[in-house]
Structure formats: C-alpha cells, structure tokens
Amino acid sequence: MRIGRYAIALALFIGAMMAFGNRGLIDNLELRKQLQSLVRANQDIDNENKQLRKTAYSLRSDLQYIEMVARKDLELVRKGDLVYRDAR
C-alpha cells in the first residue's frame, strides 16, 4: 500500500515537472510563440531590405526616378519651370 502511494506521488511529481518545469510543456509553448514572432519580424525586415535594394538601384541607374526624388524631396526645379509660392 505504501509503495503505491509513493509511486503515485512520484508520478505526479514527474508530471508536474514535465508540465511546469524548466523546458517543460508550458515553456515550450511560450518559446514557440516567441519563435513565430521572430520569424514574422524577420520576414518584415527582409521585405524592407528588398524595397531598399530596389530604391538604391533606382537611385543609381534610373534618371527619371532621380529627377522625381530631387523634385519631391529636395524641392529642386528645372530651368524654365514656374515656381508658385504661398503668401503666408
């Protein structure tokens, strides 16, 4: 009878350690969620890198894109353009 109680207590202890202990089932689920989050973040960064590569290539080689960026971001004008200013 005593051996049965000890065996049950040992089995419960081992089960609790498997579920709640270090590297247990709950810890494993949390690590999987964290892994999925990191994979998504990695994909987002990879997509951003691809877009930046396209932009860098266009800035090196595409004259129309360079002109568009110069007009929009740097507010440059071409000879013969009319410039309107707001009187504020």
mmCIF file as gemmi writes it, N, C-alpha and C atoms, coordinates in Angstrom:
data_model
loop_
_atom_site.group_PDB
_atom_site.id
_atom_site.type_symbol
_atom_site.label_atom_id
_atom_site.label_alt_id
_atom_site.label_comp_id
_atom_site.label_asym_id
_atom_site.label_entity_id
_atom_site.label_seq_id
_atom_site.pdbx_PDB_ins_code
_atom_site.Cartn_x
_atom_site.Cartn_y
_atom_site.Cartn_z
_atom_site.occupancy
_atom_site.B_iso_or_equiv
_atom_site.pdbx_formal_charge
_atom_site.auth_seq_id
_atom_site.auth_asym_id
_atom_site.pdbx_PDB_model_num
ATOM 1 N N . MET Axp A 1 ? 0.812 -1.18 0 1 0 ? 1 A 1
ATOM 2 C CA . MET Axp A 1 ? 0 0 0 1 0 ? 1 A 1
ATOM 3 C C . MET Axp A 1 ? 0.863 1.253 0 1 0 ? 1 A 1
ATOM 4 N N . ARG Axp A 2 ? 1.918 1.247 0.815 1 0 ? 2 A 1
ATOM 5 C CA . ARG Axp A 2 ? 2.785 2.419 0.856 1 0 ? 2 A 1
ATOM 6 C C . ARG Axp A 2 ? 3.527 2.617 -0.451 1 0 ? 2 A 1
ATOM 7 N N . ILE Axp A 3 ? 3.925 1.54 -1.058 1 0 ? 3 A 1
ATOM 8 C CA . ILE Axp A 3 ? 4.661 1.637 -2.325 1 0 ? 3 A 1
ATOM 9 C C . ILE Axp A 3 ? 3.769 2.253 -3.396 1 0 ? 3 A 1
ATOM 10 N N . GLY Axp A 4 ? 2.496 1.942 -3.375 1 0 ? 4 A 1
ATOM 11 C CA . GLY Axp A 4 ? 1.555 2.507 -4.334 1 0 ? 4 A 1
ATOM 12 C C . GLY Axp A 4 ? 1.417 4.017 -4.158 1 0 ? 4 A 1
ATOM 13 N N . ARG Axp A 5 ? 1.384 4.467 -2.902 1 0 ? 5 A 1
ATOM 14 C CA . ARG Axp A 5 ? 1.275 5.909 -2.649 1 0 ? 5 A 1
ATOM 15 C C . ARG Axp A 5 ? 2.528 6.645 -3.123 1 0 ? 5 A 1
ATOM 16 N N . TYR Axp A 6 ? 3.681 6.067 -2.848 1 0 ? 6 A 1
ATOM 17 C CA . TYR Axp A 6 ? 4.933 6.684 -3.281 1 0 ? 6 A 1
ATOM 18 C C . TYR Axp A 6 ? 5.039 6.707 -4.806 1 0 ? 6 A 1
ATOM 19 N N . ALA Axp A 7 ? 4.575 5.657 -5.426 1 0 ? 7 A 1
ATOM 20 C CA . ALA Axp A 7 ? 4.611 5.607 -6.894 1 0 ? 7 A 1
ATOM 21 C C . ALA Axp A 7 ? 3.685 6.67 -7.484 1 0 ? 7 A 1
ATOM 22 N N . ILE Axp A 8 ? 2.506 6.833 -6.882 1 0 ? 8 A 1
ATOM 23 C CA . ILE Axp A 8 ? 1.574 7.857 -7.362 1 0 ? 8 A 1
ATOM 24 C C . ILE Axp A 8 ? 2.153 9.25 -7.122 1 0 ? 8 A 1
ATOM 25 N N . ALA Axp A 9 ? 2.731 9.468 -5.942 1 0 ? 9 A 1
ATOM 26 C CA . ALA Axp A 9 ? 3.331 10.773 -5.633 1 0 ? 9 A 1
ATOM 27 C C . ALA Axp A 9 ? 4.487 11.062 -6.584 1 0 ? 9 A 1
ATOM 28 N N . LEU Axp A 10 ? 5.307 10.062 -6.871 1 0 ? 10 A 1
ATOM 29 C CA . LEU Axp A 10 ? 6.424 10.229 -7.796 1 0 ? 10 A 1
ATOM 30 C C . LEU Axp A 10 ? 5.926 10.518 -9.204 1 0 ? 10 A 1
ATOM 31 N N . ALA Axp A 11 ? 4.875 9.824 -9.618 1 0 ? 11 A 1
ATOM 32 C CA . ALA Axp A 11 ? 4.317 10.056 -10.956 1 0 ? 11 A 1
ATOM 33 C C . ALA Axp A 11 ? 3.743 11.465 -11.064 1 0 ? 11 A 1
ATOM 34 N N . LEU Axp A 12 ? 3.056 11.934 -10.015 1 0 ? 12 A 1
ATOM 35 C CA . LEU Axp A 12 ? 2.53 13.302 -10.017 1 0 ? 12 A 1
ATOM 36 C C . LEU Axp A 12 ? 3.656 14.334 -10.052 1 0 ? 12 A 1
ATOM 37 N N . PHE Axp A 13 ? 4.713 14.075 -9.281 1 0 ? 13 A 1
ATOM 38 C CA . PHE Axp A 13 ? 5.848 14.984 -9.267 1 0 ? 13 A 1
ATOM 39 C C . PHE Axp A 13 ? 6.508 15.056 -10.641 1 0 ? 13 A 1
ATOM 40 N N . ILE Axp A 14 ? 6.722 13.917 -11.263 1 0 ? 14 A 1
ATOM 41 C CA . ILE Axp A 14 ? 7.333 13.88 -12.597 1 0 ? 14 A 1
ATOM 42 C C . ILE Axp A 14 ? 6.432 14.563 -13.616 1 0 ? 14 A 1
ATOM 43 N N . GLY Axp A 15 ? 5.13 14.343 -13.51 1 0 ? 15 A 1
ATOM 44 C CA . GLY Axp A 15 ? 4.18 15.003 -14.419 1 0 ? 15 A 1
ATOM 45 C C . GLY Axp A 15 ? 4.195 16.514 -14.252 1 0 ? 15 A 1
ATOM 46 N N . ALA Axp A 16 ? 4.257 16.982 -13.016 1 0 ? 16 A 1
ATOM 47 C CA . ALA Axp A 16 ? 4.307 18.422 -12.762 1 0 ? 16 A 1
ATOM 48 C C . ALA Axp A 16 ? 5.598 19.011 -13.304 1 0 ? 16 A 1
ATOM 49 N N . MET Axp A 17 ? 6.694 18.314 -13.142 1 0 ? 17 A 1
ATOM 50 C CA . MET Axp A 17 ? 7.966 18.811 -13.653 1 0 ? 17 A 1
ATOM 51 C C . MET Axp A 17 ? 7.959 18.854 -15.186 1 0 ? 17 A 1
ATOM 52 N N . MET Axp A 18 ? 7.319 17.869 -15.806 1 0 ? 18 A 1
ATOM 53 C CA . MET Axp A 18 ? 7.238 17.863 -17.271 1 0 ? 18 A 1
ATOM 54 C C . MET Axp A 18 ? 6.388 19.023 -17.776 1 0 ? 18 A 1
ATOM 55 N N . ALA Axp A 19 ? 5.353 19.383 -17.048 1 0 ? 19 A 1
ATOM 56 C CA . ALA Axp A 19 ? 4.455 20.442 -17.485 1 0 ? 19 A 1
ATOM 57 C C . ALA Axp A 19 ? 4.982 21.822 -17.12 1 0 ? 19 A 1
ATOM 58 N N . PHE Axp A 20 ? 5.432 21.989 -15.88 1 0 ? 20 A 1
ATOM 59 C CA . PHE Axp A 20 ? 5.753 23.329 -15.381 1 0 ? 20 A 1
ATOM 60 C C . PHE Axp A 20 ? 7.238 23.58 -15.172 1 0 ? 20 A 1
ATOM 61 N N . GLY Axp A 21 ? 8.067 22.574 -15.277 1 0 ? 21 A 1
ATOM 62 C CA . GLY Axp A 21 ? 9.486 22.746 -15.002 1 0 ? 21 A 1
ATOM 63 C C . GLY Axp A 21 ? 10.221 23.439 -16.14 1 0 ? 21 A 1
ATOM 64 N N . ASN Axp A 22 ? 11.508 23.621 -15.923 1 0 ? 22 A 1
ATOM 65 C CA . ASN Axp A 22 ? 12.357 24.226 -16.943 1 0 ? 22 A 1
ATOM 66 C C . ASN Axp A 22 ? 12.357 23.343 -18.187 1 0 ? 22 A 1
ATOM 67 N N . ARG Axp A 23 ? 12.098 23.953 -19.334 1 0 ? 23 A 1
ATOM 68 C CA . ARG Axp A 23 ? 11.954 23.249 -20.615 1 0 ? 23 A 1
ATOM 69 C C . ARG Axp A 23 ? 10.765 22.29 -20.61 1 0 ? 23 A 1
ATOM 70 N N . GLY Axp A 24 ? 9.77 22.632 -19.851 1 0 ? 24 A 1
ATOM 71 C CA . GLY Axp A 24 ? 8.561 21.818 -19.801 1 0 ? 24 A 1
ATOM 72 C C . GLY Axp A 24 ? 7.609 22.191 -20.927 1 0 ? 24 A 1
ATOM 73 N N . LEU Axp A 25 ? 6.406 21.661 -20.871 1 0 ? 25 A 1
ATOM 74 C CA . LEU Axp A 25 ? 5.427 21.874 -21.93 1 0 ? 25 A 1
ATOM 75 C C . LEU Axp A 25 ? 5.013 23.336 -22.051 1 0 ? 25 A 1
ATOM 76 N N . ILE Axp A 26 ? 4.783 23.993 -20.92 1 0 ? 26 A 1
ATOM 77 C CA . ILE Axp A 26 ? 4.357 25.392 -20.95 1 0 ? 26 A 1
ATOM 78 C C . ILE Axp A 26 ? 5.486 26.277 -21.468 1 0 ? 26 A 1
ATOM 79 N N . ASP Axp A 27 ? 6.701 26.015 -21.014 1 0 ? 27 A 1
ATOM 80 C CA . ASP Axp A 27 ? 7.859 26.76 -21.504 1 0 ? 27 A 1
ATOM 81 C C . ASP Axp A 27 ? 8.037 26.55 -23.002 1 0 ? 27 A 1
ATOM 82 N N . ASN Axp A 28 ? 7.792 25.338 -23.456 1 0 ? 28 A 1
ATOM 83 C CA . ASN Axp A 28 ? 7.904 25.017 -24.876 1 0 ? 28 A 1
ATOM 84 C C . ASN Axp A 28 ? 6.879 25.794 -25.699 1 0 ? 28 A 1
ATOM 85 N N . LEU Axp A 29 ? 5.645 25.91 -25.201 1 0 ? 29 A 1
ATOM 86 C CA . LEU Axp A 29 ? 4.623 26.68 -25.919 1 0 ? 29 A 1
ATOM 87 C C . LEU Axp A 29 ? 4.993 28.153 -26.012 1 0 ? 29 A 1
ATOM 88 N N . GLU Axp A 30 ? 5.514 28.724 -24.93 1 0 ? 30 A 1
ATOM 89 C CA . GLU Axp A 30 ? 5.935 30.121 -24.947 1 0 ? 30 A 1
ATOM 90 C C . GLU Axp A 30 ? 7.079 30.344 -25.926 1 0 ? 30 A 1
ATOM 91 N N . LEU Axp A 31 ? 8.01 29.41 -25.987 1 0 ? 31 A 1
ATOM 92 C CA . LEU Axp A 31 ? 9.127 29.526 -26.914 1 0 ? 31 A 1
ATOM 93 C C . LEU Axp A 31 ? 8.66 29.424 -28.372 1 0 ? 31 A 1
ATOM 94 N N . ARG Axp A 32 ? 7.655 28.604 -28.631 1 0 ? 32 A 1
ATOM 95 C CA . ARG Axp A 32 ? 7.113 28.517 -29.996 1 0 ? 32 A 1
ATOM 96 C C . ARG Axp A 32 ? 6.452 29.825 -30.42 1 0 ? 32 A 1
ATOM 97 N N . LYS Axp A 33 ? 5.703 30.443 -29.501 1 0 ? 33 A 1
ATOM 98 C CA . LYS Axp A 33 ? 5.089 31.74 -29.799 1 0 ? 33 A 1
ATOM 99 C C . LYS Axp A 33 ? 6.159 32.789 -30.075 1 0 ? 33 A 1
ATOM 100 N N . GLN Axp A 34 ? 7.207 32.774 -29.275 1 0 ? 34 A 1
ATOM 101 C CA . GLN Axp A 34 ? 8.297 33.729 -29.471 1 0 ? 34 A 1
ATOM 102 C C . GLN Axp A 34 ? 8.989 33.476 -30.81 1 0 ? 34 A 1
ATOM 103 N N . LEU Axp A 35 ? 9.166 32.216 -31.177 1 0 ? 35 A 1
ATOM 104 C CA . LEU Axp A 35 ? 9.78 31.882 -32.455 1 0 ? 35 A 1
ATOM 105 C C . LEU Axp A 35 ? 8.938 32.386 -33.618 1 0 ? 35 A 1
ATOM 106 N N . GLN Axp A 36 ? 7.62 32.21 -33.549 1 0 ? 36 A 1
ATOM 107 C CA . GLN Axp A 36 ? 6.74 32.697 -34.607 1 0 ? 36 A 1
ATOM 108 C C . GLN Axp A 36 ? 6.818 34.215 -34.73 1 0 ? 36 A 1
ATOM 109 N N . SER Axp A 37 ? 6.885 34.894 -33.612 1 0 ? 37 A 1
ATOM 110 C CA . SER Axp A 37 ? 7.006 36.353 -33.62 1 0 ? 37 A 1
ATOM 111 C C . SER Axp A 37 ? 8.316 36.781 -34.265 1 0 ? 37 A 1
ATOM 112 N N . LEU Axp A 38 ? 9.393 36.098 -33.947 1 0 ? 38 A 1
ATOM 113 C CA . LEU Axp A 38 ? 10.692 36.431 -34.528 1 0 ? 38 A 1
ATOM 114 C C . LEU Axp A 38 ? 10.737 36.126 -36.019 1 0 ? 38 A 1
ATOM 115 N N . VAL Axp A 39 ? 10.091 35.056 -36.437 1 0 ? 39 A 1
ATOM 116 C CA . VAL Axp A 39 ? 10.048 34.722 -37.87 1 0 ? 39 A 1
ATOM 117 C C . VAL Axp A 39 ? 9.29 35.805 -38.626 1 0 ? 39 A 1
ATOM 118 N N . ARG Axp A 40 ? 8.16 36.278 -38.067 1 0 ? 40 A 1
ATOM 119 C CA . ARG Axp A 40 ? 7.402 37.361 -38.712 1 0 ? 40 A 1
ATOM 120 C C . ARG Axp A 40 ? 8.227 38.64 -38.791 1 0 ? 40 A 1
ATOM 121 N N . ALA Axp A 41 ? 8.928 38.974 -37.713 1 0 ? 41 A 1
ATOM 122 C CA . ALA Axp A 41 ? 9.767 40.173 -37.709 1 0 ? 41 A 1
ATOM 123 C C . ALA Axp A 41 ? 10.886 40.039 -38.738 1 0 ? 41 A 1
ATOM 124 N N . ASN Axp A 42 ? 11.441 38.855 -38.852 1 0 ? 42 A 1
ATOM 125 C CA . ASN Axp A 42 ? 12.499 38.605 -39.827 1 0 ? 42 A 1
ATOM 126 C C . ASN Axp A 42 ? 11.977 38.774 -41.251 1 0 ? 42 A 1
ATOM 127 N N . GLN Axp A 43 ? 10.77 38.297 -41.525 1 0 ? 43 A 1
ATOM 128 C CA . GLN Axp A 43 ? 10.177 38.455 -42.849 1 0 ? 43 A 1
ATOM 129 C C . GLN Axp A 43 ? 9.916 39.922 -43.165 1 0 ? 43 A 1
ATOM 130 N N . ASP Axp A 44 ? 9.454 40.679 -42.172 1 0 ? 44 A 1
ATOM 131 C CA . ASP Axp A 44 ? 9.217 42.106 -42.37 1 0 ? 44 A 1
ATOM 132 C C . ASP Axp A 44 ? 10.514 42.845 -42.7 1 0 ? 44 A 1
ATOM 133 N N . ILE Axp A 45 ? 11.578 42.511 -41.979 1 0 ? 45 A 1
ATOM 134 C CA . ILE Axp A 45 ? 12.871 43.136 -42.238 1 0 ? 45 A 1
ATOM 135 C C . ILE Axp A 45 ? 13.392 42.736 -43.606 1 0 ? 45 A 1
ATOM 136 N N . ASP Axp A 46 ? 13.191 41.482 -43.995 1 0 ? 46 A 1
ATOM 137 C CA . ASP Axp A 46 ? 13.62 41.028 -45.312 1 0 ? 46 A 1
ATOM 138 C C . ASP Axp A 46 ? 12.88 41.774 -46.42 1 0 ? 46 A 1
ATOM 139 N N . ASN Axp A 47 ? 11.575 41.974 -46.247 1 0 ? 47 A 1
ATOM 140 C CA . ASN Axp A 47 ? 10.806 42.735 -47.242 1 0 ? 47 A 1
ATOM 141 C C . ASN Axp A 47 ? 11.281 44.181 -47.315 1 0 ? 47 A 1
ATOM 142 N N . GLU Axp A 48 ? 11.575 44.773 -46.168 1 0 ? 48 A 1
ATOM 143 C CA . GLU Axp A 48 ? 12.079 46.149 -46.15 1 0 ? 48 A 1
ATOM 144 C C . GLU Axp A 48 ? 13.436 46.238 -46.853 1 0 ? 48 A 1
ATOM 145 N N . ASN Axp A 49 ? 14.29 45.245 -46.637 1 0 ? 49 A 1
ATOM 146 C CA . ASN Axp A 49 ? 15.592 45.221 -47.3 1 0 ? 49 A 1
ATOM 147 C C . ASN Axp A 49 ? 15.445 45.121 -48.813 1 0 ? 49 A 1
ATOM 148 N N . LYS Axp A 50 ? 14.501 44.302 -49.276 1 0 ? 50 A 1
ATOM 149 C CA . LYS Axp A 50 ? 14.269 44.191 -50.718 1 0 ? 50 A 1
ATOM 150 C C . LYS Axp A 50 ? 13.828 45.524 -51.301 1 0 ? 50 A 1
ATOM 151 N N . GLN Axp A 51 ? 12.92 46.219 -50.597 1 0 ? 51 A 1
ATOM 152 C CA . GLN Axp A 51 ? 12.452 47.52 -51.066 1 0 ? 51 A 1
ATOM 153 C C . GLN Axp A 51 ? 13.598 48.534 -51.089 1 0 ? 51 A 1
ATOM 154 N N . LEU Axp A 52 ? 14.443 48.511 -50.082 1 0 ? 52 A 1
ATOM 155 C CA . LEU Axp A 52 ? 15.579 49.434 -50.048 1 0 ? 52 A 1
ATOM 156 C C . LEU Axp A 52 ? 16.576 49.131 -51.158 1 0 ? 52 A 1
ATOM 157 N N . ARG Axp A 53 ? 16.764 47.843 -51.481 1 0 ? 53 A 1
ATOM 158 C CA . ARG Axp A 53 ? 17.646 47.494 -52.609 1 0 ? 53 A 1
ATOM 159 C C . ARG Axp A 53 ? 17.107 48.035 -53.926 1 0 ? 53 A 1
ATOM 160 N N . LYS Axp A 54 ? 15.776 47.923 -54.114 1 0 ? 54 A 1
ATOM 161 C CA . LYS Axp A 54 ? 15.16 48.457 -55.332 1 0 ? 54 A 1
ATOM 162 C C . LYS Axp A 54 ? 15.341 49.972 -55.413 1 0 ? 54 A 1
ATOM 163 N N . THR Axp A 55 ? 15.141 50.655 -54.286 1 0 ? 55 A 1
ATOM 164 C CA . THR Axp A 55 ? 15.302 52.104 -54.254 1 0 ? 55 A 1
ATOM 165 C C . THR Axp A 55 ? 16.747 52.496 -54.548 1 0 ? 55 A 1
ATOM 166 N N . ALA Axp A 56 ? 17.692 51.791 -53.946 1 0 ? 56 A 1
ATOM 167 C CA . ALA Axp A 56 ? 19.104 52.091 -54.176 1 0 ? 56 A 1
ATOM 168 C C . ALA Axp A 56 ? 19.478 51.86 -55.638 1 0 ? 56 A 1
ATOM 169 N N . TYR Axp A 57 ? 18.977 50.785 -56.226 1 0 ? 57 A 1
ATOM 170 C CA . TYR Axp A 57 ? 19.26 50.52 -57.635 1 0 ? 57 A 1
ATOM 171 C C . TYR Axp A 57 ? 18.675 51.623 -58.52 1 0 ? 57 A 1
ATOM 172 N N . SER Axp A 58 ? 17.455 52.047 -58.206 1 0 ? 58 A 1
ATOM 173 C CA . SER Axp A 58 ? 16.819 53.108 -58.989 1 0 ? 58 A 1
ATOM 174 C C . SER Axp A 58 ? 17.58 54.421 -58.845 1 0 ? 58 A 1
ATOM 175 N N . LEU Axp A 59 ? 18.081 54.705 -57.658 1 0 ? 59 A 1
ATOM 176 C CA . LEU Axp A 59 ? 18.844 55.943 -57.459 1 0 ? 59 A 1
ATOM 177 C C . LEU Axp A 59 ? 20.185 55.918 -58.18 1 0 ? 59 A 1
ATOM 178 N N . ARG Axp A 60 ? 20.71 54.734 -58.43 1 0 ? 60 A 1
ATOM 179 C CA . ARG Axp A 60 ? 21.97 54.63 -59.162 1 0 ? 60 A 1
ATOM 180 C C . ARG Axp A 60 ? 21.786 54.672 -60.673 1 0 ? 60 A 1
ATOM 181 N N . SER Axp A 61 ? 20.634 54.19 -61.171 1 0 ? 61 A 1
ATOM 182 C CA . SER Axp A 61 ? 20.553 53.971 -62.612 1 0 ? 61 A 1
ATOM 183 C C . SER Axp A 61 ? 19.381 54.65 -63.316 1 0 ? 61 A 1
ATOM 184 N N . ASP Axp A 62 ? 18.275 54.903 -62.656 1 0 ? 62 A 1
ATOM 185 C CA . ASP Axp A 62 ? 17.077 55.412 -63.315 1 0 ? 62 A 1
ATOM 186 C C . ASP Axp A 62 ? 17.028 56.934 -63.206 1 0 ? 62 A 1
ATOM 187 N N . LEU Axp A 63 ? 17.275 57.614 -64.316 1 0 ? 63 A 1
ATOM 188 C CA . LEU Axp A 63 ? 17.334 59.076 -64.319 1 0 ? 63 A 1
ATOM 189 C C . LEU Axp A 63 ? 15.979 59.708 -63.991 1 0 ? 63 A 1
ATOM 190 N N . GLN Axp A 64 ? 14.906 59.119 -64.458 1 0 ? 64 A 1
ATOM 191 C CA . GLN Axp A 64 ? 13.579 59.667 -64.146 1 0 ? 64 A 1
ATOM 192 C C . GLN Axp A 64 ? 13.283 59.573 -62.653 1 0 ? 64 A 1
ATOM 193 N N . TYR Axp A 65 ? 13.682 58.482 -62.033 1 0 ? 65 A 1
ATOM 194 C CA . TYR Axp A 65 ? 13.474 58.327 -60.592 1 0 ? 65 A 1
ATOM 195 C C . TYR Axp A 65 ? 14.315 59.34 -59.822 1 0 ? 65 A 1
ATOM 196 N N . ILE Axp A 66 ? 15.557 59.537 -60.266 1 0 ? 66 A 1
ATOM 197 C CA . ILE Axp A 66 ? 16.429 60.513 -59.622 1 0 ? 66 A 1
ATOM 198 C C . ILE Axp A 66 ? 15.82 61.909 -59.703 1 0 ? 66 A 1
ATOM 199 N N . GLU Axp A 67 ? 15.283 62.256 -60.875 1 0 ? 67 A 1
ATOM 200 C CA . GLU Axp A 67 ? 14.658 63.561 -61.048 1 0 ? 67 A 1
ATOM 201 C C . GLU Axp A 67 ? 13.429 63.688 -60.142 1 0 ? 67 A 1
ATOM 202 N N . MET Axp A 68 ? 12.635 62.651 -60.074 1 0 ? 68 A 1
ATOM 203 C CA . MET Axp A 68 ? 11.441 62.679 -59.23 1 0 ? 68 A 1
ATOM 204 C C . MET Axp A 68 ? 11.812 62.89 -57.761 1 0 ? 68 A 1
ATOM 205 N N . VAL Axp A 69 ? 12.851 62.21 -57.288 1 0 ? 69 A 1
ATOM 206 C CA . VAL Axp A 69 ? 13.29 62.351 -55.901 1 0 ? 69 A 1
ATOM 207 C C . VAL Axp A 69 ? 13.837 63.761 -55.665 1 0 ? 69 A 1
ATOM 208 N N . ALA Axp A 70 ? 14.6 64.275 -56.634 1 0 ? 70 A 1
ATOM 209 C CA . ALA Axp A 70 ? 15.164 65.616 -56.484 1 0 ? 70 A 1
ATOM 210 C C . ALA Axp A 70 ? 14.056 66.668 -56.425 1 0 ? 70 A 1
ATOM 211 N N . ARG Axp A 71 ? 13.03 66.52 -57.247 1 0 ? 71 A 1
ATOM 212 C CA . ARG Axp A 71 ? 11.928 67.487 -57.245 1 0 ? 71 A 1
ATOM 213 C C . ARG Axp A 71 ? 11.085 67.372 -55.964 1 0 ? 71 A 1
ATOM 214 N N . LYS Axp A 72 ? 10.827 66.159 -55.55 1 0 ? 72 A 1
ATOM 215 C CA . LYS Axp A 72 ? 9.928 65.94 -54.411 1 0 ? 72 A 1
ATOM 216 C C . LYS Axp A 72 ? 10.622 66.194 -53.073 1 0 ? 72 A 1
ATOM 217 N N . ASP Axp A 73 ? 11.737 65.521 -52.829 1 0 ? 73 A 1
ATOM 218 C CA . ASP Axp A 73 ? 12.387 65.579 -51.521 1 0 ? 73 A 1
ATOM 219 C C . ASP Axp A 73 ? 13.276 66.809 -51.363 1 0 ? 73 A 1
ATOM 220 N N . LEU Axp A 74 ? 14.009 67.157 -52.414 1 0 ? 74 A 1
ATOM 221 C CA . LEU Axp A 74 ? 14.946 68.27 -52.311 1 0 ? 74 A 1
ATOM 222 C C . LEU Axp A 74 ? 14.364 69.593 -52.798 1 0 ? 74 A 1
ATOM 223 N N . GLU Axp A 75 ? 13.148 69.531 -53.345 1 0 ? 75 A 1
ATOM 224 C CA . GLU Axp A 75 ? 12.441 70.706 -53.849 1 0 ? 75 A 1
ATOM 225 C C . GLU Axp A 75 ? 13.261 71.472 -54.887 1 0 ? 75 A 1
ATOM 226 N N . LEU Axp A 76 ? 13.908 70.739 -55.764 1 0 ? 76 A 1
ATOM 227 C CA . LEU Axp A 76 ? 14.667 71.356 -56.845 1 0 ? 76 A 1
ATOM 228 C C . LEU Axp A 76 ? 13.745 71.586 -58.034 1 0 ? 76 A 1
ATOM 229 N N . VAL Axp A 77 ? 14.096 72.562 -58.867 1 0 ? 77 A 1
ATOM 230 C CA . VAL Axp A 77 ? 13.3 72.875 -60.052 1 0 ? 77 A 1
ATOM 231 C C . VAL Axp A 77 ? 14.203 72.83 -61.273 1 0 ? 77 A 1
ATOM 232 N N . ARG Axp A 78 ? 13.583 72.606 -62.401 1 0 ? 78 A 1
ATOM 233 C CA . ARG Axp A 78 ? 14.291 72.558 -63.67 1 0 ? 78 A 1
ATOM 234 C C . ARG Axp A 78 ? 14.255 73.953 -64.295 1 0 ? 78 A 1
ATOM 235 N N . LYS Axp A 79 ? 15.217 74.247 -65.107 1 0 ? 79 A 1
ATOM 236 C CA . LYS Axp A 79 ? 15.256 75.537 -65.793 1 0 ? 79 A 1
ATOM 237 C C . LYS Axp A 79 ? 14.005 75.661 -66.655 1 0 ? 79 A 1
ATOM 238 N N . GLY Axp A 80 ? 13.296 76.761 -66.49 1 0 ? 80 A 1
ATOM 239 C CA . GLY Axp A 80 ? 12.092 77.006 -67.256 1 0 ? 80 A 1
ATOM 240 C C . GLY Axp A 80 ? 10.822 76.653 -66.492 1 0 ? 80 A 1
ATOM 241 N N . ASP Axp A 81 ? 10.916 76.057 -65.317 1 0 ? 81 A 1
ATOM 242 C CA . ASP Axp A 81 ? 9.738 75.733 -64.509 1 0 ? 81 A 1
ATOM 243 C C . ASP Axp A 81 ? 9.21 76.999 -63.834 1 0 ? 81 A 1
ATOM 244 N N . LEU Axp A 82 ? 7.923 77.081 -63.682 1 0 ? 82 A 1
ATOM 245 C CA . LEU Axp A 82 ? 7.318 78.168 -62.933 1 0 ? 82 A 1
ATOM 246 C C . LEU Axp A 82 ? 7.174 77.74 -61.485 1 0 ? 82 A 1
ATOM 247 N N . VAL Axp A 83 ? 7.591 78.626 -60.58 1 0 ? 83 A 1
ATOM 248 C CA . VAL Axp A 83 ? 7.55 78.317 -59.151 1 0 ? 83 A 1
ATOM 249 C C . VAL Axp A 83 ? 6.502 79.219 -58.519 1 0 ? 83 A 1
ATOM 250 N N . TYR Axp A 84 ? 5.544 78.614 -57.838 1 0 ? 84 A 1
ATOM 251 C CA . TYR Axp A 84 ? 4.498 79.351 -57.125 1 0 ? 84 A 1
ATOM 252 C C . TYR Axp A 84 ? 4.772 79.256 -55.641 1 0 ? 84 A 1
ATOM 253 N N . ARG Axp A 85 ? 4.656 80.38 -54.966 1 0 ? 85 A 1
ATOM 254 C CA . ARG Axp A 85 ? 4.854 80.408 -53.522 1 0 ? 85 A 1
ATOM 255 C C . ARG Axp A 85 ? 3.602 80.937 -52.864 1 0 ? 85 A 1
ATOM 256 N N . ASP Axp A 86 ? 3.271 80.356 -51.728 1 0 ? 86 A 1
ATOM 257 C CA . ASP Axp A 86 ? 2.116 80.84 -50.96 1 0 ? 86 A 1
ATOM 258 C C . ASP Axp A 86 ? 2.538 82.081 -50.171 1 0 ? 86 A 1
ATOM 259 N N . ALA Axp A 87 ? 1.69 83.079 -50.157 1 0 ? 87 A 1
ATOM 260 C CA . ALA Axp A 87 ? 1.962 84.271 -49.356 1 0 ? 87 A 1
ATOM 261 C C . ALA Axp A 87 ? 1.331 84.079 -47.989 1 0 ? 87 A 1
ATOM 262 N N . ARG Axp A 88 ? 2.098 83.618 -47.071 1 0 ? 88 A 1
ATOM 263 C CA . ARG Axp A 88 ? 1.579 83.348 -45.72 1 0 ? 88 A 1
ATOM 264 C C . ARG Axp A 88 ? 2.149 84.308 -44.734 1 0 ? 88 A 1
